[in-house]
Amino acid sequence: MSEEERKIYQVTEGTPIYFLGAKNSFDQLPNNEKFYAYYISQASWFAAIISMYQTSLESPYIFSIILELFKEEKPEDLKKSSGVDEKVFQGFMDYLAVFLGNMGNYRGFGDQKIVPRITEEEFSKIISSSTKKDVVIPLYEKVKDRIFSLSDEEKTLGFPGEGISTYYSPNIRKPDIELAQKFLDSIKLMPNTTRLFKNDEDGSFIIKMASVEKQEEKTFTFEEKKFILRYGDYSYLLKKMAENLTKAIDYASNETEKKMLAAYARHFTVGNIEDFAESQYEWVKDKSPNVETNIGFIESYRDPMGVRCESEGWVACVDLEQSKKFANLVAKATELIPNLPWPKDFELETFLAPDFTSINVLTFGGSGVPLGINVPNLPWRDRGFKNVNLQNVLLSRVTDKVSFLNKEDEELAIKYFVGSFEVQVGLHELLGHGTGKLLMENPDGSLNFDPKAIDPTTGKPIAKWYKPGETYDGKFTTLASSMEECRAESVGLFLCVNDDVLRIFGFNDEKEKQNVIYINWLWLLRSSVIGIEHYSPEQKLWKQAHCCARFAILRKVMEAGIIKIVLNEKEDNMTIELDRDQILSKGVQAMHDLLMHINVYKSTGNYQDAKEMFDKLIFVDDFFLKVRKIVMLHKTPRPIYIQSNFKIENDQKTIDVIEYEKTTDGMIQSFIERFKDFSMETSLSVGNHSLISNSFIEKKILFLFTKYPFSSLKKKTKTFPKTILTKTFQTKIPNIKERIKPIIKIKNINSILTKECKQVRFYTSAPTPPKSLYEILGVSKNATKEEIKDKYYELVKKNHPDIQKTEKDKKLAAEKLAEINNAFEILGNDEKRQNYDMEQSQSHSKFGFGFGANQDIFSGFNDFFRSFTGQAHTGTSNTAYGHANETGRRGEDIRVRLEVDFMEAVKGCTKEIRYPRNIRCEKCIGTGSEPGTKVTKCDTCKGTGYVVGSNGVFHYQSPCNVCHGTGKKIEKYCSKCKGTGLFTSKETLSLQIPQGIDSNQAIPFAQKGNQGIQGGEAGDLYVIISVRDHPVFVRVNYDLHIQVPLNISQAILGSKISIPTLDKDALVNTPPGVQDGSINILKGKGITGRASNPFNSSYFVTGDLIIHYKVNIPSHLSKEQKDLIEKFSRFEKKETPKATEEFRRKFQ
């Protein structure tokens, strides 16, 4: 890695350190609320330690090192004893401070690894100078390599094999996670507080549940895989959290707060997600408290799958004065909405006013401190939510320097930053995300809008709208977030010129109003320029929705001609110039036009025109690539926050606030005093997994050893110590795991192996569809008990180990017999068979899409086969704004097996399949009710479609057995579909089979499966390929193998023979003295396919043709042949028997 690339991950010199001061707010609280806040603050910091465990395996050890270093020794004393200079020691301290500011060695915003900018030798020298080196050095030795290493996997958080994640064991892959999610769905258990581990020995999965109490393990079998639920994850820290929250109950101001805290404590103690739901419901009911808080496993940003949540906790004082501004803005909303540029037909008839408050954070325990919060998250928003603005976080960001502005603008930007930002945030959140109407067709065919209304983008009556079951996220997919953020930001710019708005935020002077308007526009447009950092020139993709949205606004304002970006390429700098005199005319008109189009496109579901507009606005041309280069050169590090501590004084009667300097020393001191009575040594057992997964490393080593012979491996690998390789191969220890132990101990072994395995293509085989018990016995699902019994006896007789000839066959037969016995044990018992059939019928899919036969396990998995099918396997997801897909149940996936000839798979071809599929009933449009009849809410489930139950351990939701999950009470069922809302149709699909495809690879087609119930989205179609055997070639990955017979004279003397290949025969010279079983490799004569992912438009790879020679020794000779051989034997050298090293190794 180059020094320049490494700098991207190093802690930057001069990282901003802000202090979150809230002493004045805290001092004004009554005494009971101070103690209430104090105990919640304590609980929140223990939540933060859990988030550190969730960041990386090494983070808790680094944290422990920091605590041990400075509990008894001051930084200046450590600096003196180490003997390093000021610059080196400051680099050491900066790393520790940034680590603490992110609660781990990965950044809270961006998930990028954090490494020191000083050398490993300098870092080690400081550590070894500590007065507590006997404690610190053993901890440091465990993580030293991980502190500095930057392998491809370690650069960022992500799926195992692609990034780092402690939510999963290193051997987990995305198909495993998807299967586990199906299992959790089947038992109605949310994954928020779980981690997923896989057992290498038997392939079983362990789901670790966060809780204090360690309940009895529960074992399930799902799709022929064993799942174990194991409670007690993070128990030590959760106990600390629950204890402090329980203490806070005594100081709660009302019954709602007491119920909320009790629900939190029960949730952390027992691990029941329903208790957390109750805590959120009570929290929403707690209107306008003086002390606000929330705690738990809340946000799922850091889980690459987006389902497992990060632990965090916060407590804050409500700023009553500041909150009045937002409350006044809410009260004025109904007067402001008519000023928005779209006609009333595209706006909601009734504005739903939210609760909008401003808070000063006392404690925020987690990986980063945000500017605003909107909670609770789905699915707990059905009873309301809260918006909070973190006022002291905003105030802490006030700066004295703003890049890319002239001196006059810079001074104004600094002066009006807070005021203009409050105006923008208020308008953005309240009227940006809180306005607009989706034009929809109801299930009965009626419309929620006037069809005669004019679409202002076309000048014609409205021609597009959302059909039943369609959603904004579903139609706009990847564009949805950016477009919605663009709409919200544009509303802020458009309405900030309104006099009423400016007066609400305290701006009455005419000059001040104009300055606030100007700086609001200038700040956002400057943010648009700086945000180009999150555009990838290599991939031509925007990586961040907000930055993409703001860039679209920038391009629109540039079209209006009121902003210029003046480049000074000689000095690698630029200046942003905004014509303030044109804002109220050309600027507002540009926002009027942009907003009108965005909102109408969103309202009508017009994705095509929206995408065409956005593609033009977010296109990054050569000019903006130059701008990006300058932005990257001036990139400033994100700030870190020092927070106060609270100390009980005066015989437990009062609480004092302790504040700290905005320095690295202050950051470290705050943590030392915060955790002075906490035993990190006890906590280190909470991770429950080792720093290095030896089992996964073993797999990589074994792969290399089996892929290449020793001599080839020594030449190919440049990073392995050759002496260790030699020792490993020459050792006489028969146990392979013992033999490779020396390699596991090599420094940075995991990074080395990852690199080496990438070079030689470390593949994993495709998961085959699991056989049903009926398939194992070879009987139909309708087979009688006698037929099953007869078939069982037939298979037992055929597969009994005693009748097999070789030891290998006996072993295989024993495994097969165990499988047969297991199948008969269930299918031969009426009750067990009935339960099995019921379980199978309730599963959505019997085959989850996984890696292909040639899938590189170190490559990305996202959007597999997208370039081929034009679609990707998609699941329901929420946007950043928390809007859920509130439609019915998703349809089942369909699996179709397609058989192709060997050469069709090699060359690629076009195929057509026909398959049965449930589609929406045309008569009732999927509602299940006869058109014109009455449909009401189900009385049993109150329209939710689910009822809550308990099995003694878990609380769970299950489909209502009265309305069958629809949530509706139907007066008269549809005569065509009999109330199902569906009917079966034969579908025809043409698909392109790409060259190089192999058996058991699946081609997914999104939403081509069975249609969902009650408007739910359709399932997916998986076309699973079966390739017929070739009469000559045997395929292994992209290589072809062929067995070529040689007679004895050809083997001895050598010859020229014709060998068939995929294209035409090739003449091959066989050398004299060819031995039976020897091979010859014809490079580039194998199968061609796309490397890593056969359907991703990356580079192609071609395998080899491997010739295996079979020397035929004649069993019958003519007299002439026999005479010649006898004559030849007189000249042969006679050798005595000897066991060579090669021979010995075969038996080791």
N, C-alpha and C positions, 0 to 999 in steps of 0.2 A: 504494500500500500504506500502511495506517495505521501510525502509530508503534507502537501496541500490537502489531500483527501482526509488525512487523519485530523487536520485542524477543524474539520466540520464537526467532529465529535468531542473535541477537547473543550474544557471549560475556558471560556473567553476571559481574558484579563479585563478587569473593570466591569464585571457583571453587576447590574444595578441591584442594590439591596434596599428594599422598602420596609418601613415599620408600620404595622397595622395598629394604630393607636385608637383605643376606645375607652380610655380611663374616665373621661368626662361623662360619657353615657352610662358607664357602669356605676360611678359614684352617685348618680342621681336615682338609682334603683332603691326601692325599700329593701331592708335587710333580708327578708325571706326570699326575694327574687335574686338577690346576690348569691345566696347559698344554692338556690335552684340552678342558676347559671353555672356556678362553680362545679357542681357534681356532673352536670352534663358536659362541661368542658373536659373534665377528667376522663369521662367515658369516650369523648371524641378523640382524644389523643391515643387511647388504646385502639380505637378503630383505625387510626392512622398507621399504627404499627402493623396491623393486619394488612393494610394496603401495601406496606413495604414487602411483606412476605409474598403478596400477589404480584409484585413487580419482577423480582428475579431471585434465584436461589442464593446469590451472594449478598444481596442487600441487607438482610438481618445481621450477617457477620460483619459487614462494614459498619453498620450502625453500632454494633457491640464494641467494635474497635474504637470508635469515636468516644463512646461513653467511658470506656476504660482509660483511654489516653488522658482525658481531661478531668476526671473526677477528683484527682488529687494533684494534678500538675497544670500549671497555667501555660498558655501558648508561648509566652515569651521565654519561659524556662525551658520548654521543649526545644525552642529554636536555638537557644544558647548551647544546650547539651549536644544537639545534632551537628553544629558547626557549619551548617549550610548558609548561604548568603540570603539576603532579604528577598530577592526575586524568587528564588527556589522555594523558600518557606511560604511566601504568599501564594505561590501556585498550589502548594499542598493545602493551605487553608481555604483557598477558593474552591478546590474540589470538594472538601468536606462540607462547606457551606451550601454549595449548589446541590450536593447529595441530599442534605437535610431539607433544603427548600423544595425538593421534588419527592421526598420520602422514598428515595431509592436511586439507583444508578441508571435510570432511564427517565427521560424528560416527561413531565406530566402533560405537556402540550407537544404532540408530535411523536412521542414514544421512541425517541432516538436515544441511543446509548450515550452516557456521559463518561468520559475518561479524563484523567489528569493531563495537564499540559507539560508537567515535568516528567523526567525519565523514571523508569522503574527503579534504577539504582538510587536515584535521589530520594524517591518515595520510601524505599526500604531503609535507607540510612536514617531518615527521620523516625520511622517506626521503631527501629532497633535502639534508638537513643532514649526511649521512654523509661521512666522510673518503674513502670509496670510491664516491662518487656517480657517478663516470664508469663504474663497473662495474654498480652497483646500479640506477641510473635506467633504463638500456635494458631491464633485466630487468623492472623494475616497470611500465614503459609497456606491455609485452606483456600483463600480467595485471591491470592496475589496475581495469579495468571489471569483470572477473570476480571480483575480491576482494569487491566491494560489491554486485554485481547479484543480484537475487532474482526473476527471471522465474519463471513457473509451472514451466518445465522445470528450472530450476536449484535449486529448493527442496530437492530430494531426489534420491537415486540411483534409477535405474529404467530402463525401456526407452527407447531413443532416441525423442524426440518427446513422451515423458511425463516423463522425468527425465534424469539424466546417467549415462552409462556409458562407460568407456574400453575395455570388453570388445568394443564394437561401434562401427563407423563411424556417423556421425549419420544416414545414409540407410538404415540397416538397420531393418527392422520385424519384428514377431514371426513372421509366416509365413516370412520369410527364415531366421530362427534355427531354426525347426522343420524347414525343408528341409535346412539345413546339418547339423542333428543326424541326420536320416535318412541323409544322405550319410556322416557319420562312423560311424554304426552299420554302414553297408554295407561299410566297409573295416576295421571292427573297431578303430577309433581313438577312445580316450576324449578328451573335450573339456577335461579339467581344466586343462591348461596352454596353452590356445589363446585367440586373439582372432579375431573375425570382421569382415571388411571387404568392402564391396561396391563394385564398379567401376561408376560411373555411365554410362560410355561403352558398355559391352557387356553389362552386367548380370551379369558373372562375379563369383565370390566368391573372396576370398583368406583362407585360414586361416593365421594366423601362429602358429608353434609356438615355445614357449620353449626355447631351447638356446644353448649357446656356439657350437657348430659350425654353419656354414651349408651344409647339404647342397644337392644339386641339386634344384631345384623339381620337383614332381610335378604333372602336370595330369590331371584326371579330368573326364569328362562324366557327370552324374547327373541324370536327369529333364530332359534337354535343357538343363541349366545347367552352365557350366564352373566347376570348383573347382580352385584352385591351393593346394598345400601349400607354405608358405614357412617354412623353419627360420631360427633366428637371432634371434628376438624376445628382448629383454632380455639379449642376449649379453654385454654389458660387465659387468653386475652379476652374472649367473650365473657368469661366469668367476671373479669375486672369491669367490663362494660356494664354488665347486668347489675353488679353490686352498686356501682355509682348511680345508675339510673334509679335503682330502688331507693337509695338515700335521697335522691332529688324529689321523690314523691311527697315527702314530709313538708316540702317547701313550695309545692304547687299552689297556684292562685285559685284554681277552680277544679271541679270534678272532671271536666274534660281533659285537663292536663294530667290529672292523676290516672285516668283510664289510658291515656296515650302512653305515659311512661311505663305503666304496668304491662301494657301490650308489648312494648319494646323489650322489656326485661324477659317476658315469657318467650318471645320469639328467639332471643339470643340463648336462652337456657335450654329450651326444648327443640328449637330448630323448625318450628311449625310456621310456614309461610303465611297462613291465615292470620296468625297473631300480628305479623308485620302489616298485613292489609288493614287490620283493625286499627293499628297505630296511625296509619295514614288517614283513615276516615276520621278519627278523633282529632288529628292535627288540623285537618281542613276546617273542622267545626270550631276550633279555637280561634275565634275572630279577634283581630287587633290586640294581641297580647303585648306586654312590654318586652318580653323576652321570647324570641323566635328560635326554633331549633329543628333539626332533622338529623337522623342518624340511622345507619344500617348499610346493607349491600344495595346500593342505589343505581349508579350509572354503569352501563355495560360497554363504554367506549373502548376499554383496554382489552376486552376479550375479542380475539380475532373473529370469533363466530357471532359476537354481539348478543350473547344471551346470559353469560355469567357476569356478575356485578362486582364492582370494586367497593371495598369498605370505606366509608367516610363518615364524619360527624361534624356538625357545626352548631354554634350557639351565638346569638347576636342580640343586641338591643335595638328595638324599633326606634327610628328617628321620626318622632311625631311631626316635627316642623317640616322636614323634607317630604314626608309622606303626604302632607296636605296638598303639595303641588300635584302629585300624581292623582290624588283623590279629586281635586278640582278639574284636572284634565279628563278624568273619567266622567264627571258630571257634565262637562262641556261636549262630550263626544257626539251626542245626537245632533248638535248644531254644526259640528265640523264635518261630519260624514257627507252631507250634501255637497260640500265643496270639492269632493274627490271627482276625478274627471270621467267617470263612467256613468251611464244612465241609471236611473233608479231600478230598472228591470234587472240589473246585474248586482244589486245590493240586497242584503237581508232586510226583511220587513221589520224585525225587532233586533235591537242591539243588546247583547247579553253582557252586562258590565261585570268585569272581574274585580277581585281584591288586589290592589296594587299598593305595596308599601316599600319604604326605603329603610335599610337596616345598617347598623355599624357592627361589623364582625368582632366578636370577642375571641372566638377560637374557630379555626377551620382546619380540621385534621384530615388530611388526604394528600393526594399527589399534586394538587395545584389549587389555587384560589381563583374562582371565576369572578366576573363582573356582575353577573345576574344569574338567578336560579328560577326555574319553573318546575315545580314538583307538586304532587307525586307523579311519577311516570306511570305509563300504562302497565297493567290493566286496572289501576286503582284510581282513575280519574273520573269514574262515573258519578261520584258524589262531589265533584268539584276539585279545584286546585288553587294554588297561590302563586303570585308573582312577587319576587323580592329583588330589589336593587341594592347591591352591596356598595353603599355610599363611601365608606372609608377606604375601600379598595380603589375606587375611582379617584378619590382625593390623593391617595398615596402615589398615583402615577403622574401627578403634576410634574412637569419637567422644565428645565431652563434652556433646553436646546432642542430644536426641531430641524431635521435635515431637509434638504431640497427646497427650502423657501428662502426668499430674500429677507433681508434684515427686518424690514418693516412688517412683513407678513408674519415672520417668526415671533416678533414681540406680541402682535395681536393674537396669534395662535396660543401662545403661553397664557396670556391674560384671560382669554374667553374659552379655554379648553373645557373646563368643568361645566360652565353654564351651557355652552352649545351642545356638549355631550348629553347633558340631562334632557334637553329639548329633543334631541335625536332619538335617545333611548325611549323616552316616553311615547313619542309618535310611532316609532318603529314597533314597539311591543303592543301598544293599545290599538292603534288604528291600522298599522301595517299588517299584523297577523290577525287582527280581530274584525276585519271587514271582508266584504265580497261574498257572493252567493254562487253556489254551484247549480246550474240549470239541469234538472233531472226529470227523467220519466219514471213514474211510479210503477210498481208491478202490475197495477190494474190498467195501465196504459194512459193514465192521466198525467198532466205535466204540472210542475210547480212554478211555471212561468207562462206569460202570455205569448203564444206562438206567433202573434202578429207583431211583436216587438221587433225593432230594427237593430241589427248587429252593426255597431258603428264602424267596425273594421271593414265591412263589405258594402254598407249602405242598403242591404237587403234584409228581409225578415230572417230571424234566427233559423239556421239550417242544421246546426249541430248541438248536441247536448249529451248528457250522460245517460246511457241506457241502464236498466235495472242491473244491479250488481257491479257496475263500473265505479271506480274511485279515481280521485285526482292522482294519488301515488301510483295506482295501477296503470293509468294512461300515460303519465308523463315520466315514469320510471326515474332514470338517472338525472333528468332535467328538473324534476320536481323541487328538490331542495334549493338549487341555485335560483330558480325562477321565483320561488316564494320569498327567498331572502332579498332578491332584487326588488320585488314588489314592496316589501317592508321598508327597505332602505330608501326607495324612491318616494314613498309616502312621507318619510321624515324630511326629505329635501323639499318636497312639494308644499307641505303644510307649515314648515318652519317659518315661512314668510307671513303667516297669518298673525295679525295684531293680537287677537284674543289668546292665541297660544303663547306668544311672547310675554304678554302681561301675566298669564298664569305662572310663568317661571320667573317673574319679578323684573322683567325688562320693560320699563315705561319710557325711558328717554329715547328719543328718535334716533340719535347717533348710536346709542348702545344697541338698539334693535338691528340697525343695519350692520353693525360689527358682528353681532351674534349670527345673523343670517350668513354673512360672508365667511366667517370662520367655520360654521357648520358645514357649508359646502366645501370649503377648502380642505378641512380635516378629512372628510369622507373621500374626496378625490385624491388626496395624498395617500390615504390608506389604500385606495384602488391601485395606485402606482406601486406602493411597497408590497402589496399582496401578490404581485407577479412572481415573487419568490416561490409561491406555491404552484406555479405552472411548470410542468416537466417538458422541456424542449425535445428530449429524446422520445418520449411517448406521445407528445403533442396532446397532453391531457392536463386539465385542471384538477388539482388534488384536494382542494378545499372549497366547499360550496359558497361560503361568505365571500371569499376572495374572487371567485368566478363572478358572483353577482355584482360586486362593486366594479369589476373591470368592465362589465357590460354597461354600467352607468357611465363610467369614464368615457367609453367609446361614443356613447350617445351624446354626452356633453361636448366632446371633441367635434362631432358632426355639426353641432350648433355653432361652433366657431368661437367659444368663449374661454377656452383653456388651451394653453400651449405648454409643451414640455421641451425646454431648451437644453440640448445636450452640450456638455463641454468634455469631449472625449479625450482631449489632451490631459486634463486633470481628473479624468474618471469621475465626473460629477454632473449634475444637472440641476435645473431650477424649474419649479412648477409655477406657472403664471396664470392666474384666474382673473378675468375681466369682471370685477364686482359690479360695474354699472350695467352689465347685461344679464345679471342673474334673474331679476324680476321679469324680464321680457323673454329673451331667448332661452335662458336656463330653465325657467318655470315651464315654458312651452315645450321644451324637450322632455321634461319629466311628465308633463300632461300627456304627451304622445306615447311615451314609453309605458306609463302606468295604464292608460286606457287599453293599449294592446295587450299588456300582460294580464290584466284583470279579465278582459273579455275572453282571451284565449283560455285562461284558467276556468272561467265560468262555463264556457261552452265545451270544454274538453278538446279544444282544437290543438292537438299536439303537433300536427304536421306544420302549421304556419308558425307556431311558437318556436319549434326547433329551427326552422329556416331563419327566423329573426335572430334567435340567440346564437346560432352558428356564426353569423356575420359579426355580431357584437363581441363575441369572446375570442375571435380569431387573433392569434398573436403573430404579427408580421415581423419582418426583419428589423424595423425601427424599434419595436417593443422588445425584441431579443437583445438589442443594444441597451435598452432601458433596464432589462433584467440583469444584465451583466454589471451595470453600475449599482443596482440595488443590492446584489449579492456582495459587492465589494464594501458597501457601507452597512451591511446587515448588523443590527445590534442584538445582543443577547436578551432573552426574556428575563424579567426581573424575578427575584425571589423575595419572600416575605418573612420578616421576623415578627413573631406574635408575643403578646404579653403572657405572663404567668399570674396566677392568683394564689395568695397565701392566707391561710386562716390564722388570725391573731387573737389576742385578748381572750384567752381561755375559750376558744372556739365560738366567740361571739361576733367577730367582725372579719371582713376579708379585705386585704390590701391588693392593689394591682402593682405588679412589678414590670417595669419597662426596660428596654435595652437599646444600646447604641446600634446605629445602622452600619455595622461592620461584620466581617467574618467572625471576629471574636464574640460580638454580640449574639450572632446566630448560634454559635456553639454553646455559649454560656446559657442561653435560653433553654436549650435542650438538656444540658447537664442538670440544671436546677429543676426542670420539669420532670425528669426521670431519676432523680437522685435516690429515691427509695424503691426503684423498680429493678428487679433482677432479670436482666436480659439473658443471662445464662440459662435460667429456667425456661424462658420463652423460646430459646433456640430449638427446642424439641417440637415446636408447633408446626414447623414446615413439613415434617413427616416424610421427607425424601432427601436423599443424599445430594451433595453438590454435583457429583458426576454420575451419570447413569452408566454403570459398567456394562449392563446387559446390552445397551444400544451400541456402545463402543465395540463390544465383542462382535456384534453383527457386522459392523463395518470392516473390522479386521478380518473376520472369517470370509467376508465377501472378497476382499482383496486376495486372500490366500487361495481361494478356490477359483477365482477368475484367471489368475496368472501363476505360472510356475515360479519357483524361487528366483531363478536366474533372471527371468524377465522382470519380476517385481523389483529386484535390486536396481536394474537399469531405469525402470519407469519412475520409481519414487525417489524424489530428490531431498525429502525432508526427514525420512526415517534414519536414525543411526544404523549404519549397516551392521555393526557388531551385534546389535540387539536382534536384527532380522536373522542373522546367521545363527545366533544362539537359539532363537525360537524354532528354527527349522531343524537344527541338528540335535536338539534335546531329545532324550529318550522317554520323557514323561508322556504316557499315553493320553492323559486327559487334556483335550485341546484348550480348555479354559485355564488350566494351570500353565500351559505352554505360552499363552499370550499375556500372562500377567506382567512380564517385563515391559511389554509395549504399552499397556494401560497406564503405566507409571511415567511414561515419557511426558515431558513438559508440553503443555498445549496440545495434548494428544487429540482431543475432540476436534479442534480446528484443523489440525493436520489431516486427520482422517476425512473430514468433510471435504477438504480440498482435493485429496487424492481420489476419493470415491467419485467426486464430480468428474475428474479427468477420465476415469475409466468406466463411467456410466454404471452407477449403482442402482439397479432396478428392483422393483418389487412386483410380484406377479399379480394379475388381476383377480379380484375376489369373484368366485363363481357363485351363482345363485344357490342359496342353501336348499338342499333337497328336503322335500316334505317326507313325513313318515310313510306316506302311501307310495312315494317314489322309491324309497329305500326297499320296501317289500315288493315293489313291482305290481301293485294292485290299484284298481280305481277307487275313487272316494266313495263309490256306491257298493263296494264289495261287501259280501255277506261275511258274517263271523266265521263260517266254515271255510269260505274261500281264503280268508286271511290266514286261518290256521293251516290250511293245506300248503299255501305258498311259503309260510314260515318254515314248515318241516322240510320242504324242498330246498330252501336256501341254506338251512342249517347243514343238511347232508352235503350239499355242494361245496360249502365254504368251511367245513370242519378242518382245523389245522392238521389233524392226524393223517389225512389223506394227501397232504401236500408233499412235494418231493424235496424242495430246497428250504433252507432256513429262512430265506427272504420271503418265499411264498407262504410259509407257515406264519410268519409275523404279520404279513398283509391279511391273511385269512382270519387271524385272531382279531385284528382291528375291525374287519368287516363283520365278523360274527357278533362282536360287541354292539355294533351299530344296529344289526338285525334284531338282536335280543331286546335292545332298548325300544325299537319301533314296535315290536310285537307286545311288549309289556304294556304299552299304552293303547294300541289299536285292538289288542285282544281282550281288553277290559271295557265293557260298555260305558261305564261312568267316565273313565279316563278318556276314552275316545270322544265322548260327547263334549267334555271340557276342552279337549285339544281342538276339535272342529270349531267350537265357539271362539276360542282364542285366535285361530287362524282367520276366521271371517271378520274379526274386528281389526285386524292389522291393515293399515293403508297400503303397504307395499311389501312384497316378499323379496324384493331385491333392491338394495340401495346402490346407487351408482358409485363406483370407486375408481381406483387407478387402473389404467389400461395395462396390458401385458408389457408394454415398453415404457411405462410412465416412470420418469425420473423422480424419485421420492424427494429430491432436494429442489425440484422446480415448483413454481407456483401452480395452484390448482384452479385459480379463479377462471370462471367462464370457459370451462373445458368444452371443446368442440364448437365454440362460438363462431369461428371463422368459417366453419363448414356448414352449420345449420342456419346461421344467421340469427340464432336465438341461444339463450343460455338457461340453464336450470335456475329458476328463481323461486324464492319463498316470500311470504308475506313479511314485510318489515315496516317499521314506523319511521316517519321523517323526524327531522330534528325538532319539529314543533309538537310532537306527541300526538298527531292525528292517527287514529287507528283505522284499520280496515274493518268497518262495522257490518260487513255482509255475513252471509251464512257460512255453513261449513264447506271446507275445501273438498273437492272431488278426489276420488281415489286415483292413484297412478296406474298406468297400464304398462305391462311388460310384454313385448312381442319379440319372439326369437326369429331371426332371419338367417337362412342358410345360404351361403355363397360358395362358388367354386374357388379352388385355391388360386387360380390365375386371376379371377375377378378381384380377389382380395389384394393380390400383388399389384395389379395394374390400376385398380379402381374401376367403378362401373356405376350405372344408374339402375336403381331397382324401384319397384312399386309394391307396396304392401296394402292389404285390406284387412281391417280389424274392426271388431264391434266396439262401440263407444256410446256411453250414455250422454245424450245431449238435452238441452232445455226444451221442454214441451212448448210448442208454438202457440197452443190455444191459451194456456194460462200464464205464459211467459215465465214458467218456472215457479209460480207461487203455489201450485197444487190446488188452488180453489177455482171453482167454476166462475168464469167471468160474470161480473154483475152481482155476485153474492157477497155476503158480509164476512170480513176477516177481523177478528179481535185478538187481544193479547191472551195468551194461555194463563188461566187462573192459577195453575200449580206453580209455574216458574216465574210468573209475573212478566212474561215476555222475554226473559233472558235466554231461554233455551236450555238452561242448566239448573240443576239442583245441587245443593251442598250436602255431602254425607261424610261419614267417618268409618274407617276400618279398625279403629282402636289405636292406630299409630299415626296415620296421616288423615288430615282433613282434605277432601278432594271434591272436585266438581265432576258431575256426570250428566250426560244428556237427559233431559226430562223425558220420562217414559210415557207421559200423556201426549205431548206435542211432538215427541221424537226429535227434540233438539231444534225445532223451528221457531219456538217462542210464540207460535200463533195458534189460535183456535179457529178452525175452518168450518164455516156453516155448511157448505156443500162442496164435496171434492170434485175436481175437474173430471169430466166424463172421459177424456182422452187418456190421461196419464194415471187416473185413479188416485190422485192426491200426491203422487211422488214428485211431481214437477219435472219428471224426466221420462224419456223413452229411448230405446236402443236403436242405433242407426249403424249401418256399415259405412265406415270411413275409408277413403282411398288416399294414400300419401305417397308421393314420389320423393325419393331421397338419393343423394349422391353418396356412394360408398367411396371413400378416399383411398388412394393407393397406400399400401402398407398396413392396412388394418388387420387385426388378429382376433382370434376367437375370444369371446367373453368381454370384448370391449363394447360399451353401450353408447349409443348416440341418443342424446336427450332432445326432446322437442317440448318446449315450455307450453303448458296449458293445452296440450293435445290429448290429455287423458280424459277421464270421465268428468262431466260437468259437475260443479258443486251443487249442494242443496240450498234452496232459498237464496239464490243469487251468489253463493260462494264461488270463488274462482275455481277454474278447472284444474284437475291434477295434471301431471306431466306424462308424456309417452316416452318409454325407453325401448329403443330398438337394439336388441342384443345380438351381436354377430356370432354366427357359428361358421367356421371355415372348414370345408371338406378336406380330408387328407389327400395329399398328392401321391401318385404311385411310385415316384422316384425320390422326391425331396422330403426332408423332415425339417421343419422350421423351429428355430430357437431364437427368440427376439427377432432381430433383422437378419441373422445369419441363416444360411441354408446348409444342411448336411446331406451328403450323398455317399453311399457305400459302393465302391468300385472294385470288382473282382480282378485279381491278377493271377495268371498261371505261374508256375514256379520259375519258368525261364524268364518271364517278364520281370519277376521280382528280383531275380539274381542278376540278370544282364542289363536291366533297364529297358525302357521302350517308349515309343510315342503313341499315346492312346487318345481317343476321342471321348470327351466328357460333355454330357448335356448340361446346359445352363438355362436360365430363364429366357434368353433371347435366341441363341443358336449354339451349336456344338463348338467346344473349344478344344484345340489340340494341346495336350499337356505332356511334357517330358517327365517320365518317372525315372529317377536316378537308379543306378545299379545298387543292389543290396537293400531293397525296400523290405521292411519287416512287417509282419502281420499286425494290423492295428495302428500302424503309423499314419500320420495325416499330412496333407498338403493343402495350403490355404491359397485360394484364388481371390486376391483383394478386389473389393468392389463388385463382386459378382453375386451378391446376395440381394436382399429386398431393399427397396428404397422407400423411405417414409420420412415424415417430419420428426426431427429430434425432439426429445423431451415430451412433447405433446403432439400427437399425430395430426391434430386439427388446428393448431395454432400456427399462424403464418410466419414461422421462424425458419431457420435453415433446415435443409434436408440432410439426412444421413443415409448411407448405404452400407449394408452388411456385407459379409464375405461368404464365399462358397467354400465349405470345408470338406475336403475329400478324405474319406476314411478307407484305406486300402485293406482289402480282404484277400490274403494270399491263399489260394486253393491248393492244398497238397493232395495229389491224386491218391485214391485208395487202391486203385487197380492199375498196374503197369504192364505194358506189353514186354515181350522178351527183349526187344531192342532197347526200350527205355530203361529196363532194369540193368542191362549190360552197361549202358552209358553211365548210369548213376553209380554203379559199383566201381567203374573205372574212375569216376570223379572223386569217390570217397578215399581212394588211395592217396590223394594229394591233400586231404583235409587234415588240419591240426587237431590233435586230441587234447581236450582240456579236462582237468579234474574239477569236481563240484566245489563251489565257493559261494558263500552268502555275501553279496555286495550290500553296500549301504542302501542303495535304492530298493533292493529286495527286502531288507530289514524294515524300512520305513512303511512298507505296505502292511505290516503286521503290528505297527505301533499305534 
